[in-house]
């Protein structure tokens, strides 16, 4: 299950994000969206978890969670529509 994570600090690393979600289950993929021009974080990213139940537990616990001084938003990612 792919999760969308928004509103985290720009200094958060992929390793930080992976560690946060690994508390709930196996993280198979994790990435942060970067500004094209600067290469800096845009404050949101995605985590792919192998077990849908573990992913749901992460959403239930982490949505609205204070992390590194900011309240993060965690939800199931909405698949991109084909162009």
C-alpha positions in Angstrom: 0.0 0.0 0.0 1.4 3.4 -1.0 1.1 6.2 1.5 1.3 10.0 1.0 3.1 12.0 3.7 2.8 15.8 3.7 3.9 18.7 5.7 7.1 17.4 7.1 10.2 19.5 7.6 12.4 20.2 4.6 15.4 18.8 6.5 13.8 15.3 6.9 15.8 12.6 5.0 14.6 9.5 3.3 16.2 7.5 6.1 14.2 9.5 8.7 11.0 8.8 6.8 11.8 5.1 6.4 12.6 4.8 10.2 9.3 6.4 11.1 7.2 4.0 9.1 9.4 0.9 9.7 8.0 1.0 13.3 4.7 -0.3 11.7 6.0 -2.8 9.2 8.3 -3.4 6.3 8.9 -0.4 4.0 9.6 -1.5 0.5 10.0 2.0 -1.0 10.4 5.5 0.3 11.1 8.8 -1.5 10.8 12.5 -1.0 9.7 14.9 -3.7 12.4 17.4 -4.6 12.3 20.8 -6.3 13.6 20.4 -9.8 15.6 23.5 -9.9 17.2 23.4 -6.4 17.1 19.7 -5.5 15.7 20.7 -2.1 12.8 18.9 -0.4 9.2 20.1 -1.0 8.1 18.7 2.4 6.2 15.7 1.1 6.8 12.2 -0.1 5.6 8.7 -0.4 6.2 5.4 1.4 5.3 2.0 0.0 4.5 -0.6 2.7 4.3 -4.4 2.0 1.5 -5.2 4.4 -1.8 -3.2 3.9 -2.8 -3.7 7.5 0.6 -2.3 8.7 0.1 0.6 6.4 -3.3 1.3 7.8 -1.9 1.2 11.4 0.7 3.8 10.3 -2.0 6.0 8.8 -4.2 5.7 12.0 -1.3 6.5 14.3 0.7 9.1 12.3 -2.0 11.2 10.6 -1.9 14.4 12.7 1.3 13.3 14.5 3.8 16.0 15.6 7.1 15.0 14.0 10.2 17.2 14.0 8.1 20.2 15.1 5.4 19.9 12.5 2.0 18.1 12.3 2.2 15.6 9.4 -0.6 14.4 7.2 -0.6 10.7 6.3 -3.1 9.1 4.0 -3.4 6.4 1.3 -1.9 7.7 -1.9 -4.3 8.4 -4.8 -3.0 6.7 -8.0 -2.1 8.9 -10.9 -4.6 8.9 -13.7 -3.2 7.9 -17.1 -2.9 10.9 -19.4 
